[in-house]
Amino acid sequence: MLYQAIIVALIVWLTVGGQELLGFTQLGRPIVIGPLVGLALGDLKTGLLLGAALETIFMGVVNIGGASSAEPGLASALAVAFAINLHGGLGVALPIAIPIGIIGLQIKTLIYVLFVGPFASRFDTLAKQGNQKQIVALHYGLWASQWFIYSLIPFFAILFGSTATQEILNMIPKTIVNGLTVAGNLLPAVGMAMLMKILWQNNISVYYFLGFLIVAYFQVPLIAVAVMAIVIGVVSGQRDFEMHQLNKKVTEQKSLAAANVQNAQVAGAGNDIEDDDFFD
């Protein structure tokens, strides 16, 4: 159990922390963390399945500034680890992921405020002094220390929490577990709805209904639907490019015609002036 606690904590430190260090690299997404935890714990198949399932839930969750809702990285690591250890599958992972994600985000914010925030004035002082080396050292030192503290959450949760979690799950009536499973299966729809709220555009909404029709009524596999989407995207892109070139050509022709008319008018005015001078 100590090995599992260390390896899961290390995965959280490298992926969630690495994403914060390198930018939005998607290292902290469930689709990345799930397979890594599954591979480390000897059950890659479950890690892949749970990572994909949790990604559909957290797909619309992008924490930007104050607009934050949950931490998918920590939630995915603990949910997959508990599901593998307890042999619970999706029925265990999905109900665990949401509360862990919400609590994990609050803990991460608290660490920011209490641990990183006090050093803001120190950065200002070093910047005024032009001390670049200390700024870089303090930056990476704070990053490593902050995410080390954060990774202690999955470490102690795996080390001490699996047995307690198993006992709590055994105490829960089967009807409640079934209800949580059903509710968990509905959560991917919430994730997709959040994503659609961001991406929805009325002028291309017909493609959404086309995809729904193909999958729901014609039972076309998702890979085939993805290929269709690529073909539609390529054809639409080519059409837009051709329309752009055509509009550009028409605009150039109009500009050229207007210039010719203007030149003709200037030339005509010049001839009139010469005629007037001649008769004068």
PyRosetta script that sets phi, psi and omega in degrees:
from pyrosetta import init, pose_from_sequence

init()
pose = pose_from_sequence("MLYQAIIVALIVWLTVGGQELLGFTQLGRPIVIGPLVGLALGDLKTGLLLGAALETIFMGVVNIGGASSAEPGLASALAVAFAINLHGGLGVALPIAIPIGIIGLQIKTLIYVLFVGPFASRFDTLAKQGNQKQIVALHYGLWASQWFIYSLIPFFAILFGSTATQEILNMIPKTIVNGLTVAGNLLPAVGMAMLMKILWQNNISVYYFLGFLIVAYFQVPLIAVAVMAIVIGVVSGQRDFEMHQLNKKVTEQKSLAAANVQNAQVAGAGNDIEDDDFFD")
pose.set_psi(1, -32.1)
pose.set_omega(1, 178.7)
pose.set_phi(2, -64.5)
pose.set_psi(2, -40.0)
pose.set_omega(2, 178.1)
pose.set_phi(3, -61.4)
pose.set_psi(3, -45.3)
pose.set_omega(3, 179.9)
pose.set_phi(4, -62.1)
pose.set_psi(4, -41.5)
pose.set_omega(4, 179.4)
pose.set_phi(5, -62.4)
pose.set_psi(5, -42.9)
pose.set_omega(5, -178.9)
pose.set_phi(6, -67.3)
pose.set_psi(6, -44.7)
pose.set_omega(6, -175.0)
pose.set_phi(7, -69.3)
pose.set_psi(7, -38.5)
pose.set_omega(7, 178.2)
pose.set_phi(8, -67.7)
pose.set_psi(8, -41.4)
pose.set_omega(8, 177.1)
pose.set_phi(9, -62.1)
pose.set_psi(9, -39.3)
pose.set_omega(9, 179.5)
pose.set_phi(10, -65.9)
pose.set_psi(10, -39.1)
pose.set_omega(10, 178.1)
pose.set_phi(11, -63.7)
pose.set_psi(11, -43.7)
pose.set_omega(11, 178.3)
pose.set_phi(12, -63.0)
pose.set_psi(12, -41.6)
pose.set_omega(12, -179.4)
pose.set_phi(13, -62.5)
pose.set_psi(13, -42.4)
pose.set_omega(13, -176.9)
pose.set_phi(14, -78.0)
pose.set_psi(14, -37.7)
pose.set_omega(14, -174.8)
pose.set_phi(15, -84.9)
pose.set_psi(15, -59.2)
pose.set_omega(15, -179.0)
pose.set_phi(16, -65.8)
pose.set_psi(16, -46.1)
pose.set_omega(16, 177.1)
pose.set_phi(17, -66.6)
pose.set_psi(17, -39.6)
pose.set_omega(17, 178.8)
pose.set_phi(18, -63.1)
pose.set_psi(18, -36.2)
pose.set_omega(18, 176.9)
pose.set_phi(19, -64.2)
pose.set_psi(19, -39.2)
pose.set_omega(19, 178.5)
pose.set_phi(20, -69.2)
pose.set_psi(20, -29.6)
pose.set_omega(20, -178.9)
pose.set_phi(21, -79.4)
pose.set_psi(21, -42.4)
pose.set_omega(21, -172.7)
pose.set_phi(22, -95.9)
pose.set_psi(22, -6.9)
pose.set_omega(22, -176.2)
pose.set_phi(23, 104.9)
pose.set_psi(23, -167.3)
pose.set_omega(23, -177.9)
pose.set_phi(24, -78.2)
pose.set_psi(24, 73.8)
pose.set_omega(24, -179.6)
pose.set_phi(25, -88.8)
pose.set_psi(25, -2.7)
pose.set_omega(25, -178.1)
pose.set_phi(26, 67.7)
pose.set_psi(26, 16.0)
pose.set_omega(26, 176.8)
pose.set_phi(27, -66.2)
pose.set_psi(27, -29.1)
pose.set_omega(27, -176.9)
pose.set_phi(28, -90.2)
pose.set_psi(28, 13.8)
pose.set_omega(28, -179.2)
pose.set_phi(29, -83.6)
pose.set_psi(29, 152.8)
pose.set_omega(29, 179.2)
pose.set_phi(30, -58.9)
pose.set_psi(30, -33.0)
pose.set_omega(30, -177.9)
pose.set_phi(31, -66.5)
pose.set_psi(31, -19.8)
pose.set_omega(31, 176.7)
pose.set_phi(32, -95.9)
pose.set_psi(32, -46.1)
pose.set_omega(32, -174.8)
pose.set_phi(33, -71.2)
pose.set_psi(33, -39.1)
pose.set_omega(33, -178.8)
pose.set_phi(34, -55.7)
pose.set_psi(34, -53.9)
pose.set_omega(34, 178.1)
pose.set_phi(35, -62.9)
pose.set_psi(35, -35.0)
pose.set_omega(35, 179.2)
pose.set_phi(36, -64.9)
pose.set_psi(36, -44.9)
pose.set_omega(36, 178.0)
pose.set_phi(37, -65.3)
pose.set_psi(37, -42.2)
pose.set_omega(37, 178.0)
pose.set_phi(38, -61.1)
pose.set_psi(38, -42.0)
pose.set_omega(38, 178.3)
pose.set_phi(39, -64.5)
pose.set_psi(39, -41.5)
pose.set_omega(39, -179.1)
pose.set_phi(40, -68.0)
pose.set_psi(40, -32.1)
pose.set_omega(40, -177.8)
pose.set_phi(41, -96.4)
pose.set_psi(41, 5.9)
pose.set_omega(41, 174.1)
pose.set_phi(42, 83.4)
pose.set_psi(42, 18.8)
pose.set_omega(42, 178.5)
pose.set_phi(43, -140.9)
pose.set_psi(43, 74.6)
pose.set_omega(43, -176.2)
pose.set_phi(44, -65.2)
pose.set_psi(44, -36.6)
pose.set_omega(44, -178.1)
pose.set_phi(45, -61.0)
pose.set_psi(45, -47.0)
pose.set_omega(45, 178.5)
pose.set_phi(46, -64.6)
pose.set_psi(46, -38.1)
pose.set_omega(46, 178.1)
pose.set_phi(47, -62.0)
pose.set_psi(47, -40.7)
pose.set_omega(47, 177.7)
pose.set_phi(48, -65.5)
pose.set_psi(48, -47.0)
pose.set_omega(48, -177.8)
pose.set_phi(49, -63.7)
pose.set_psi(49, -46.5)
pose.set_omega(49, -178.4)
pose.set_phi(50, -70.3)
pose.set_psi(50, -36.5)
pose.set_omega(50, 177.5)
pose.set_phi(51, -61.1)
pose.set_psi(51, -42.1)
pose.set_omega(51, 178.0)
pose.set_phi(52, -67.8)
pose.set_psi(52, -41.1)
pose.set_omega(52, -179.8)
pose.set_phi(53, -65.4)
pose.set_psi(53, -42.4)
pose.set_omega(53, 179.9)
pose.set_phi(54, -70.8)
pose.set_psi(54, -29.5)
pose.set_omega(54, 177.4)
pose.set_phi(55, -64.8)
pose.set_psi(55, -36.4)
pose.set_omega(55, 177.9)
pose.set_phi(56, -65.5)
pose.set_psi(56, -30.3)
pose.set_omega(56, 178.7)
pose.set_phi(57, -74.1)
pose.set_psi(57, -46.1)
pose.set_omega(57, -174.6)
pose.set_phi(58, -95.3)
pose.set_psi(58, 12.6)
pose.set_omega(58, -175.9)
pose.set_phi(59, -61.1)
pose.set_psi(59, -37.7)
pose.set_omega(59, -178.9)
pose.set_phi(60, -89.4)
pose.set_psi(60, 5.7)
pose.set_omega(60, -178.1)
pose.set_phi(61, -94.9)
pose.set_psi(61, 108.3)
pose.set_omega(61, 174.4)
pose.set_phi(62, -128.9)
pose.set_psi(62, 110.6)
pose.set_omega(62, -175.7)
pose.set_phi(63, -84.4)
pose.set_psi(63, 107.4)
pose.set_omega(63, 179.9)
pose.set_phi(64, -123.7)
pose.set_psi(64, 113.8)
pose.set_omega(64, 178.6)
pose.set_phi(65, 59.8)
pose.set_psi(65, -128.7)
pose.set_omega(65, -179.3)
pose.set_phi(66, -80.7)
pose.set_psi(66, -12.7)
pose.set_omega(66, 179.8)
pose.set_phi(67, -84.0)
pose.set_psi(67, 75.8)
pose.set_omega(67, -176.3)
pose.set_phi(68, -125.2)
pose.set_psi(68, 147.6)
pose.set_omega(68, -177.4)
pose.set_phi(69, -132.1)
pose.set_psi(69, -41.3)
pose.set_omega(69, -177.0)
pose.set_phi(70, -158.7)
pose.set_psi(70, 162.6)
pose.set_omega(70, 178.2)
pose.set_phi(71, -109.2)
pose.set_psi(71, 99.5)
pose.set_omega(71, -174.7)
pose.set_phi(72, -70.1)
pose.set_psi(72, -26.3)
pose.set_omega(72, -176.8)
pose.set_phi(73, -64.8)
pose.set_psi(73, -55.6)
pose.set_omega(73, 179.1)
pose.set_phi(74, -62.1)
pose.set_psi(74, -42.7)
pose.set_omega(74, -179.9)
pose.set_phi(75, -59.7)
pose.set_psi(75, -42.7)
pose.set_omega(75, -178.6)
pose.set_phi(76, -67.8)
pose.set_psi(76, -43.1)
pose.set_omega(76, -178.4)
pose.set_phi(77, -61.4)
pose.set_psi(77, -48.5)
pose.set_omega(77, -178.2)
pose.set_phi(78, -71.4)
pose.set_psi(78, -39.3)
pose.set_omega(78, -179.0)
pose.set_phi(79, -63.7)
pose.set_psi(79, -44.3)
pose.set_omega(79, 179.3)
pose.set_phi(80, -67.6)
pose.set_psi(80, -42.0)
pose.set_omega(80, -179.8)
pose.set_phi(81, -63.5)
pose.set_psi(81, -45.9)
pose.set_omega(81, 178.6)
pose.set_phi(82, -64.5)
pose.set_psi(82, -41.1)
pose.set_omega(82, -179.1)
pose.set_phi(83, -63.3)
pose.set_psi(83, -39.1)
pose.set_omega(83, 179.0)
pose.set_phi(84, -70.0)
pose.set_psi(84, -44.3)
pose.set_omega(84, -178.7)
pose.set_phi(85, -66.9)
pose.set_psi(85, -35.5)
pose.set_omega(85, -176.7)
pose.set_phi(86, -96.8)
pose.set_psi(86, 0.0)
pose.set_omega(86, -179.5)
pose.set_phi(87, 53.5)
pose.set_psi(87, 41.6)
pose.set_omega(87, -175.4)
pose.set_phi(88, -99.7)
pose.set_psi(88, -18.9)
pose.set_omega(88, 179.6)
pose.set_phi(89, 66.1)
pose.set_psi(89, -151.9)
pose.set_omega(89, -178.1)
pose.set_phi(90, -62.7)
pose.set_psi(90, -31.5)
pose.set_omega(90, -179.3)
pose.set_phi(91, -61.5)
pose.set_psi(91, -26.4)
pose.set_omega(91, 177.8)
pose.set_phi(92, -94.4)
pose.set_psi(92, -40.7)
pose.set_omega(92, -172.2)
pose.set_phi(93, -68.9)
pose.set_psi(93, -45.2)
pose.set_omega(93, -173.2)
pose.set_phi(94, -66.1)
pose.set_psi(94, -46.9)
pose.set_omega(94, 178.5)
pose.set_phi(95, -65.6)
pose.set_psi(95, -25.9)
pose.set_omega(95, -179.2)
pose.set_phi(96, -79.0)
pose.set_psi(96, -34.9)
pose.set_omega(96, -169.3)
pose.set_phi(97, -63.3)
pose.set_psi(97, -44.6)
pose.set_omega(97, -174.0)
pose.set_phi(98, -63.3)
pose.set_psi(98, -54.0)
pose.set_omega(98, 179.9)
pose.set_phi(99, -63.2)
pose.set_psi(99, -36.1)
pose.set_omega(99, 177.9)
pose.set_phi(100, -64.6)
pose.set_psi(100, -40.5)
pose.set_omega(100, 179.0)
pose.set_phi(101, -62.1)
pose.set_psi(101, -41.9)
pose.set_omega(101, -179.5)
pose.set_phi(102, -68.6)
pose.set_psi(102, -45.6)
pose.set_omega(102, 179.6)
pose.set_phi(103, -65.5)
pose.set_psi(103, -41.1)
pose.set_omega(103, -179.4)
pose.set_phi(104, -60.6)
pose.set_psi(104, -37.2)
pose.set_omega(104, 178.4)
pose.set_phi(105, -65.8)
pose.set_psi(105, -40.5)
pose.set_omega(105, 179.3)
pose.set_phi(106, -65.4)
pose.set_psi(106, -39.3)
pose.set_omega(106, 178.6)
pose.set_phi(107, -66.5)
pose.set_psi(107, -41.1)
pose.set_omega(107, 178.9)
pose.set_phi(108, -62.0)
pose.set_psi(108, -42.2)
pose.set_omega(108, 178.1)
pose.set_phi(109, -63.9)
pose.set_psi(109, -40.1)
pose.set_omega(109, 179.0)
pose.set_phi(110, -63.2)
pose.set_psi(110, -40.1)
pose.set_omega(110, 177.7)
pose.set_phi(111, -64.5)
pose.set_psi(111, -40.9)
pose.set_omega(111, 176.1)
pose.set_phi(112, -54.8)
pose.set_psi(112, -50.4)
pose.set_omega(112, -173.1)
pose.set_phi(113, -68.1)
pose.set_psi(113, -45.4)
pose.set_omega(113, -172.8)
pose.set_phi(114, -83.5)
pose.set_psi(114, -30.7)
pose.set_omega(114, -172.4)
pose.set_phi(115, -104.6)
pose.set_psi(115, -43.8)
pose.set_omega(115, -175.6)
pose.set_phi(116, -90.1)
pose.set_psi(116, -39.5)
pose.set_omega(116, -175.8)
pose.set_phi(117, -53.1)
pose.set_psi(117, -45.0)
pose.set_omega(117, -178.0)
pose.set_phi(118, -60.6)
pose.set_psi(118, -17.9)
pose.set_omega(118, -178.0)
pose.set_phi(119, -89.1)
pose.set_psi(119, 0.7)
pose.set_omega(119, -179.0)
pose.set_phi(120, -61.1)
pose.set_psi(120, -42.8)
pose.set_omega(120, 179.2)
pose.set_phi(121, -65.8)
pose.set_psi(121, -31.6)
pose.set_omega(121, 178.0)
pose.set_phi(122, -65.9)
pose.set_psi(122, -38.8)
pose.set_omega(122, 176.3)
pose.set_phi(123, -62.9)
pose.set_psi(123, -41.0)
pose.set_omega(123, 178.6)
pose.set_phi(124, -62.4)
pose.set_psi(124, -41.8)
pose.set_omega(124, 179.9)
pose.set_phi(125, -64.1)
pose.set_psi(125, -45.6)
pose.set_omega(125, 179.5)
pose.set_phi(126, -64.5)
pose.set_psi(126, -35.2)
pose.set_omega(126, 178.3)
pose.set_phi(127, -66.2)
pose.set_psi(127, -40.6)
pose.set_omega(127, 177.5)
pose.set_phi(128, -64.4)
pose.set_psi(128, -34.0)
pose.set_omega(128, 178.3)
pose.set_phi(129, -79.0)
pose.set_psi(129, -12.4)
pose.set_omega(129, -177.5)
pose.set_phi(130, 71.5)
pose.set_psi(130, 25.6)
pose.set_omega(130, -177.2)
pose.set_phi(131, -89.8)
pose.set_psi(131, 84.1)
pose.set_omega(131, -175.1)
pose.set_phi(132, -69.8)
pose.set_psi(132, -37.6)
pose.set_omega(132, -177.4)
pose.set_phi(133, -62.0)
pose.set_psi(133, -43.8)
pose.set_omega(133, 179.5)
pose.set_phi(134, -69.5)
pose.set_psi(134, -32.1)
pose.set_omega(134, 176.5)
pose.set_phi(135, -63.4)
pose.set_psi(135, -46.2)
pose.set_omega(135, 179.7)
pose.set_phi(136, -64.1)
pose.set_psi(136, -44.5)
pose.set_omega(136, -179.6)
pose.set_phi(137, -63.4)
pose.set_psi(137, -42.2)
pose.set_omega(137, 179.7)
pose.set_phi(138, -68.2)
pose.set_psi(138, -37.0)
pose.set_omega(138, 178.8)
pose.set_phi(139, -60.7)
pose.set_psi(139, -52.8)
pose.set_omega(139, -178.1)
pose.set_phi(140, -71.6)
pose.set_psi(140, -31.9)
pose.set_omega(140, 177.7)
pose.set_phi(141, -66.4)
pose.set_psi(141, -43.1)
pose.set_omega(141, 176.8)
pose.set_phi(142, -64.5)
pose.set_psi(142, -40.4)
pose.set_omega(142, 178.8)
pose.set_phi(143, -60.1)
pose.set_psi(143, -50.0)
pose.set_omega(143, -177.8)
pose.set_phi(144, -63.3)
pose.set_psi(144, -42.3)
pose.set_omega(144, -178.0)
pose.set_phi(145, -69.1)
pose.set_psi(145, -42.8)
pose.set_omega(145, -178.2)
pose.set_phi(146, -61.4)
pose.set_psi(146, -47.3)
pose.set_omega(146, -176.8)
pose.set_phi(147, -79.3)
pose.set_psi(147, -18.7)
pose.set_omega(147, 169.9)
pose.set_phi(148, -66.6)
pose.set_psi(148, -44.1)
pose.set_omega(148, 176.6)
pose.set_phi(149, -61.4)
pose.set_psi(149, -42.2)
pose.set_omega(149, -179.4)
pose.set_phi(150, -65.3)
pose.set_psi(150, -36.9)
pose.set_omega(150, -179.5)
pose.set_phi(151, -71.5)
pose.set_psi(151, -12.2)
pose.set_omega(151, 175.0)
pose.set_phi(152, -67.2)
pose.set_psi(152, -23.1)
pose.set_omega(152, 178.9)
pose.set_phi(153, -62.6)
pose.set_psi(153, -55.6)
pose.set_omega(153, 177.5)
pose.set_phi(154, -66.4)
pose.set_psi(154, -28.6)
pose.set_omega(154, 179.7)
pose.set_phi(155, -61.7)
pose.set_psi(155, -53.3)
pose.set_omega(155, -178.5)
pose.set_phi(156, -73.4)
pose.set_psi(156, -29.7)
pose.set_omega(156, 178.1)
pose.set_phi(157, -64.9)
pose.set_psi(157, -42.2)
pose.set_omega(157, 178.7)
pose.set_phi(158, -73.2)
pose.set_psi(158, -38.7)
pose.set_omega(158, -175.8)
pose.set_phi(159, -68.0)
pose.set_psi(159, -41.3)
pose.set_omega(159, -175.1)
pose.set_phi(160, -115.7)
pose.set_psi(160, -12.3)
pose.set_omega(160, -169.0)
pose.set_phi(161, -93.9)
pose.set_psi(161, -19.9)
pose.set_omega(161, -173.6)
pose.set_phi(162, -65.9)
pose.set_psi(162, -42.8)
pose.set_omega(162, 179.8)
pose.set_phi(163, -65.5)
pose.set_psi(163, -44.7)
pose.set_omega(163, 178.8)
pose.set_phi(164, -64.1)
pose.set_psi(164, -38.8)
pose.set_omega(164, 178.4)
pose.set_phi(165, -64.1)
pose.set_psi(165, -40.2)
pose.set_omega(165, 178.4)
pose.set_phi(166, -62.5)
pose.set_psi(166, -43.0)
pose.set_omega(166, 179.7)
pose.set_phi(167, -65.1)
pose.set_psi(167, -40.0)
pose.set_omega(167, 179.4)
pose.set_phi(168, -65.6)
pose.set_psi(168, -41.7)
pose.set_omega(168, 179.3)
pose.set_phi(169, -63.9)
pose.set_psi(169, -36.1)
pose.set_omega(169, 178.9)
pose.set_phi(170, -69.0)
pose.set_psi(170, -26.9)
pose.set_omega(170, 179.5)
pose.set_phi(171, -79.0)
pose.set_psi(171, -20.9)
pose.set_omega(171, -177.9)
pose.set_phi(172, -75.5)
pose.set_psi(172, 131.0)
pose.set_omega(172, 177.8)
pose.set_phi(173, -59.3)
pose.set_psi(173, 149.7)
pose.set_omega(173, -176.8)
pose.set_phi(174, -61.8)
pose.set_psi(174, -35.1)
pose.set_omega(174, -179.9)
pose.set_phi(175, -63.1)
pose.set_psi(175, -37.8)
pose.set_omega(175, 178.8)
pose.set_phi(176, -68.7)
pose.set_psi(176, -40.7)
pose.set_omega(176, 178.2)
pose.set_phi(177, -61.1)
pose.set_psi(177, -42.5)
pose.set_omega(177, 178.4)
pose.set_phi(178, -64.0)
pose.set_psi(178, -39.4)
pose.set_omega(178, 177.6)
pose.set_phi(179, -64.3)
pose.set_psi(179, -41.8)
pose.set_omega(179, 177.0)
pose.set_phi(180, -63.8)
pose.set_psi(180, -36.8)
pose.set_omega(180, 178.5)
pose.set_phi(181, -64.2)
pose.set_psi(181, -44.2)
pose.set_omega(181, 178.4)
pose.set_phi(182, -63.0)
pose.set_psi(182, -43.5)
pose.set_omega(182, 178.7)
pose.set_phi(183, -63.8)
pose.set_psi(183, -38.8)
pose.set_omega(183, 177.8)
pose.set_phi(184, -64.2)
pose.set_psi(184, -36.4)
pose.set_omega(184, 178.3)
pose.set_phi(185, -68.3)
pose.set_psi(185, -21.5)
pose.set_omega(185, 178.0)
pose.set_phi(186, -83.0)
pose.set_psi(186, -18.4)
pose.set_omega(186, -175.7)
pose.set_phi(187, -63.0)
pose.set_psi(187, -35.0)
pose.set_omega(187, 175.7)
pose.set_phi(188, -55.6)
pose.set_psi(188, -33.7)
pose.set_omega(188, 177.4)
pose.set_phi(189, -63.6)
pose.set_psi(189, -35.3)
pose.set_omega(189, 177.7)
pose.set_phi(190, -65.9)
pose.set_psi(190, -43.4)
pose.set_omega(190, 177.6)
pose.set_phi(191, -60.5)
pose.set_psi(191, -43.4)
pose.set_omega(191, 178.3)
pose.set_phi(192, -66.0)
pose.set_psi(192, -37.0)
pose.set_omega(192, 178.9)
pose.set_phi(193, -64.6)
pose.set_psi(193, -40.2)
pose.set_omega(193, 177.7)
pose.set_phi(194, -64.1)
pose.set_psi(194, -39.4)
pose.set_omega(194, 178.7)
pose.set_phi(195, -67.5)
pose.set_psi(195, -42.4)
pose.set_omega(195, 179.5)
pose.set_phi(196, -64.7)
pose.set_psi(196, -33.4)
pose.set_omega(196, 178.6)
pose.set_phi(197, -60.8)
pose.set_psi(197, -32.6)
pose.set_omega(197, 179.9)
pose.set_phi(198, -80.8)
pose.set_psi(198, -40.9)
pose.set_omega(198, -171.1)
pose.set_phi(199, -93.5)
pose.set_psi(199, -11.6)
pose.set_omega(199, -170.6)
pose.set_phi(200, -64.5)
pose.set_psi(200, 132.8)
pose.set_omega(200, 173.4)
pose.set_phi(201, -138.3)
pose.set_psi(201, 131.2)
pose.set_omega(201, -175.1)
pose.set_phi(202, -63.5)
pose.set_psi(202, -32.6)
pose.set_omega(202, -175.5)
pose.set_phi(203, -74.0)
pose.set_psi(203, -14.7)
pose.set_omega(203, 176.8)
pose.set_phi(204, -121.5)
pose.set_psi(204, 12.4)
pose.set_omega(204, -178.4)
pose.set_phi(205, -64.9)
pose.set_psi(205, -20.5)
pose.set_omega(205, -179.6)
pose.set_phi(206, -61.7)
pose.set_psi(206, -30.2)
pose.set_omega(206, 179.6)
pose.set_phi(207, -68.6)
pose.set_psi(207, -33.0)
pose.set_omega(207, 176.7)
pose.set_phi(208, -63.0)
pose.set_psi(208, -47.7)
pose.set_omega(208, 179.8)
pose.set_phi(209, -67.1)
pose.set_psi(209, -32.7)
pose.set_omega(209, 175.6)
pose.set_phi(210, -64.1)
pose.set_psi(210, -44.7)
pose.set_omega(210, 178.3)
pose.set_phi(211, -63.7)
pose.set_psi(211, -41.0)
pose.set_omega(211, 177.4)
pose.set_phi(212, -61.7)
pose.set_psi(212, -42.5)
pose.set_omega(212, 179.7)
pose.set_phi(213, -63.7)
pose.set_psi(213, -42.5)
pose.set_omega(213, -177.9)
pose.set_phi(214, -64.6)
pose.set_psi(214, -42.1)
pose.set_omega(214, -176.4)
pose.set_phi(215, -78.5)
pose.set_psi(215, -45.7)
pose.set_omega(215, -172.5)
pose.set_phi(216, -74.2)
pose.set_psi(216, -38.2)
pose.set_omega(216, -172.6)
pose.set_phi(217, -104.6)
pose.set_psi(217, -33.3)
pose.set_omega(217, -178.8)
pose.set_phi(218, -98.7)
pose.set_psi(218, -6.2)
pose.set_omega(218, 175.5)
pose.set_phi(219, 55.6)
pose.set_psi(219, 39.9)
pose.set_omega(219, 178.3)
pose.set_phi(220, -78.2)
pose.set_psi(220, 134.5)
pose.set_omega(220, 179.1)
pose.set_phi(221, -60.0)
pose.set_psi(221, 153.8)
pose.set_omega(221, -175.9)
pose.set_phi(222, -64.3)
pose.set_psi(222, -32.7)
pose.set_omega(222, 178.8)
pose.set_phi(223, -63.6)
pose.set_psi(223, -42.7)
pose.set_omega(223, 178.2)
pose.set_phi(224, -63.8)
pose.set_psi(224, -39.3)
pose.set_omega(224, 177.7)
pose.set_phi(225, -63.6)
pose.set_psi(225, -39.9)
pose.set_omega(225, 178.3)
pose.set_phi(226, -63.3)
pose.set_psi(226, -40.6)
pose.set_omega(226, 178.1)
pose.set_phi(227, -64.3)
pose.set_psi(227, -42.0)
pose.set_omega(227, 176.5)
pose.set_phi(228, -59.3)
pose.set_psi(228, -41.9)
pose.set_omega(228, -179.8)
pose.set_phi(229, -63.5)
pose.set_psi(229, -38.7)
pose.set_omega(229, 177.9)
pose.set_phi(230, -64.2)
pose.set_psi(230, -43.7)
pose.set_omega(230, 179.2)
pose.set_phi(231, -61.8)
pose.set_psi(231, -45.4)
pose.set_omega(231, 179.1)
pose.set_phi(232, -62.1)
pose.set_psi(232, -41.1)
pose.set_omega(232, 179.5)
pose.set_phi(233, -63.9)
pose.set_psi(233, -41.7)
pose.set_omega(233, 179.7)
pose.set_phi(234, -65.6)
pose.set_psi(234, -45.8)
pose.set_omega(234, -179.7)
pose.set_phi(235, -62.9)
pose.set_psi(235, -43.4)
pose.set_omega(235, 179.1)
pose.set_phi(236, -64.6)
pose.set_psi(236, -39.1)
pose.set_omega(236, 178.1)
pose.set_phi(237, -64.3)
pose.set_psi(237, -42.8)
pose.set_omega(237, 177.6)
pose.set_phi(238, -63.3)
pose.set_psi(238, -41.1)
pose.set_omega(238, 179.1)
pose.set_phi(239, -63.7)
pose.set_psi(239, -43.9)
pose.set_omega(239, 179.4)
pose.set_phi(240, -63.5)
pose.set_psi(240, -39.0)
pose.set_omega(240, 179.6)
pose.set_phi(241, -65.2)
pose.set_psi(241, -43.2)
pose.set_omega(241, 178.7)
pose.set_phi(242, -63.7)
pose.set_psi(242, -41.5)
pose.set_omega(242, 177.7)
pose.set_phi(243, -63.9)
pose.set_psi(243, -38.5)
pose.set_omega(243, 178.2)
pose.set_phi(244, -64.4)
pose.set_psi(244, -43.0)
pose.set_omega(244, 178.9)
pose.set_phi(245, -65.3)
pose.set_psi(245, -40.4)
pose.set_omega(245, 179.2)
pose.set_phi(246, -64.1)
pose.set_psi(246, -45.5)
pose.set_omega(246, 178.0)
pose.set_phi(247, -62.6)
pose.set_psi(247, -37.9)
pose.set_omega(247, 178.1)
pose.set_phi(248, -64.4)
pose.set_psi(248, -42.4)
pose.set_omega(248, 179.5)
pose.set_phi(249, -65.2)
pose.set_psi(249, -43.4)
pose.set_omega(249, 178.7)
pose.set_phi(250, -62.1)
pose.set_psi(250, -41.8)
pose.set_omega(250, 179.0)
pose.set_phi(251, -63.1)
pose.set_psi(251, -42.1)
pose.set_omega(251, 178.5)
pose.set_phi(252, -64.3)
pose.set_psi(252, -40.2)
pose.set_omega(252, 178.4)
pose.set_phi(253, -64.8)
pose.set_psi(253, -41.4)
pose.set_omega(253, 177.6)
pose.set_phi(254, -63.7)
pose.set_psi(254, -41.1)
pose.set_omega(254, 179.3)
pose.set_phi(255, -64.8)
pose.set_psi(255, -41.2)
pose.set_omega(255, 178.9)
pose.set_phi(256, -65.6)
pose.set_psi(256, -42.1)
pose.set_omega(256, 178.7)
pose.set_phi(257, -63.6)
pose.set_psi(257, -42.6)
pose.set_omega(257, 178.3)
pose.set_phi(258, -62.9)
pose.set_psi(258, -39.0)
pose.set_omega(258, 178.3)
pose.set_phi(259, -65.7)
pose.set_psi(259, -40.1)
pose.set_omega(259, 178.5)
pose.set_phi(260, -63.5)
pose.set_psi(260, -42.8)
pose.set_omega(260, 178.2)
pose.set_phi(261, -61.6)
pose.set_psi(261, -43.1)
pose.set_omega(261, -179.8)
pose.set_phi(262, -64.7)
pose.set_psi(262, -41.4)
pose.set_omega(262, 178.4)
pose.set_phi(263, -63.9)
pose.set_psi(263, -40.1)
pose.set_omega(263, 178.9)
pose.set_phi(264, -63.9)
pose.set_psi(264, -40.6)
pose.set_omega(264, 178.8)
pose.set_phi(265, -64.6)
pose.set_psi(265, -40.7)
pose.set_omega(265, 178.7)
pose.set_phi(266, -65.2)
pose.set_psi(266, -42.3)
pose.set_omega(266, 179.7)
pose.set_phi(267, -64.4)
pose.set_psi(267, -41.3)
pose.set_omega(267, 178.2)
pose.set_phi(268, -62.4)
pose.set_psi(268, -41.9)
pose.set_omega(268, 178.1)
pose.set_phi(269, -64.3)
pose.set_psi(269, -37.9)
pose.set_omega(269, 178.2)
pose.set_phi(270, -64.5)
pose.set_psi(270, -40.5)
pose.set_omega(270, 178.6)
pose.set_phi(271, -64.8)
pose.set_psi(271, -39.7)
pose.set_omega(271, 178.1)
pose.set_phi(272, -61.8)
pose.set_psi(272, -39.5)
pose.set_omega(272, 179.7)
pose.set_phi(273, -66.4)
pose.set_psi(273, -40.0)
pose.set_omega(273, -179.8)
pose.set_phi(274, -65.0)
pose.set_psi(274, -41.4)
pose.set_omega(274, 178.2)
pose.set_phi(275, -62.3)
pose.set_psi(275, -41.0)
pose.set_omega(275, 178.8)
pose.set_phi(276, -62.8)
pose.set_psi(276, -42.7)
pose.set_omega(276, 179.0)
pose.set_phi(277, -63.3)
pose.set_psi(277, -37.7)
pose.set_omega(277, -178.5)
pose.set_phi(278, -64.0)
pose.set_psi(278, -45.7)
pose.set_omega(278, -178.4)
pose.set_phi(279, -70.9)
pose.set_psi(279, -31.0)
pose.set_omega(279, 176.9)
pose.set_phi(280, -65.6)
pose.dump_pdb("model.pdb")
